[in-house]
Amino acid sequence: MGEQAPSDHTVFNWFREFERDNFSVQDAPRSGSPSTSVNEQTIDAVRKIIEDEPHSTYQQIENILGISSTAINSIIHDYLNLRK
C-alpha cells in the first residue's frame, strides 16, 4: 500500500467499531495527559520550579504538575535550553 494508507491495525479498529454500529468519525475522549501538556503555562511552571529549587528531580516536577517526564524533558532541553 502507499505511504498515506492507514496501518492494518487502524483498519481493524475501524472495522470493529463499524460492526458495533459506531460510524462516528470523531476521536473519542482519552484519559491521561493531554497532547498539549507542553504549553506556555507548563513551560513557565517548570521554569519557576527550577528557579526556586534547582535540584528538583523529574519525578518531583511530574508530581507537582501532573505532566509526563517526556514533556518535562522537552521543556527543560528544547524550550528552556537548560543543560546539566
PEQUI-V437515 format. One record per residue. N is the residue number from 0. PSI is psi in degrees with one decimal (NA if undefined). Layout:
N|PSI, N|PSI
This chain:
0|164.2, 1|169.9, 2|-27.5, 3|-6.0, 4|141.8, 5|157.8, 6|161.8, 7|-42.1, 8|-44.9, 9|-44.1, 10|-42.0, 11|-41.1, 12|-43.1, 13|-46.3, 14|-45.3, 15|-41.6, 16|-40.5, 17|-37.1, 18|-28.6, 19|13.6, 20|27.7, 21|102.3, 22|14.0, 23|138.6, 24|6.0, 25|144.0, 26|137.6, 27|149.9, 28|146.2, 29|152.5, 30|169.5, 31|-176.0, 32|141.1, 33|153.6, 34|-14.5, 35|34.3, 36|-15.9, 37|100.6, 38|178.4, 39|-39.0, 40|-47.0, 41|-33.1, 42|-46.0, 43|-39.3, 44|-43.6, 45|-42.4, 46|-46.0, 47|-43.4, 48|-44.5, 49|-37.4, 50|-42.0, 51|-36.5, 52|85.5, 53|-20.5, 54|20.5, 55|141.8, 56|163.2, 57|-41.3, 58|-41.7, 59|-44.9, 60|-41.1, 61|-44.4, 62|-37.7, 63|-46.4, 64|-18.5, 65|30.2, 66|162.3, 67|158.7, 68|-28.8, 69|-43.6, 70|-41.4, 71|-45.2, 72|-44.5, 73|-44.3, 74|-49.3, 75|-44.9, 76|-38.1, 77|-34.0, 78|-39.8, 79|-10.3, 80|42.0, 81|148.0, 82|169.2, 83|NA
